[in-house]
Amino acid sequence: MDELLMMLERDSRLSTKQIAVALERDEADIQAAIDDYEANGTILKYTALINKENLSEEHITAMIDVKISPHHGEGYDRIAQRIYQYDEVDSLYLMTGMSDLLVTMTVRTMKEAASFVYDHLAAIEGVTSTSTRFIMKKYKEQSCVFVSKSEQEERVHFI
């Protein structure tokens, strides 16, 4: 991945001027490269990473392992397409290992996650089993540490 993409991935709020200065390139060239990346689908979306622990409403992130029996000639894509169309699904990955697909979703309660699994996922033809795990605490996501600086400094002294 080139330096421009790495910078945008770390902080999508950087201006083209900031990037151009950091990379010692012309601002117009940076903007043209960004426009090309957006046009060809390399850059799909700009987003903010939210620490939901700081919000007043309750939430829980579920990671659901899904085992499937794909239909001949259709592979995993048909079932994946059915799953990723649900608004509740944040992410969906084809995996190696113990499960075939990994679904992530953020909901208000464990009951909502359970309801999604038995009302929707388990009802899809080809889904043979599911296993749900819940994230209890996030320490780091997308290269961003969720632990406060003072807490990080305290931990360094014990290492």
Stockholm file with secondary structure:
# STOCKHOLM 1.0

chainA/1-159         MDELLMMLERDSRLSTKQIAVALERDEADIQAAIDDYEANGTILKYTALINKENLSEEHITAMIDVKISPHHGEGYDRIAQRIYQYDEVDSLYLMTGMSDLLVTMTVRTMKEAASFVYDHLAAIEGVTSTSTRFIMKKYKEQSCVFVSKSEQEERVHFI
#=GR chainA/1-159 SS CCHHHHHHHHCTTCCHHHHHHHHTCCHHHHHHHHHHHHHTTSSCCCCCCCCGGGSSSCCEEEEEEEEECCBTTTBTHHHHHHHHTSTTEEEEEECSSSCSEEEEEEESCHHHHHHHIIIIITTSTTEEEEEEEEECCCSEETTEECSCHHHHHHHHHHC
#=GC SS_cons         CCHHHHHHHHCTTCCHHHHHHHHTCCHHHHHHHHHHHHHTTSSCCCCCCCCGGGSSSCCEEEEEEEEECCBTTTBTHHHHHHHHTSTTEEEEEECSSSCSEEEEEEESCHHHHHHHIIIIITTSTTEEEEEEEEECCCSEETTEECSCHHHHHHHHHHC
//
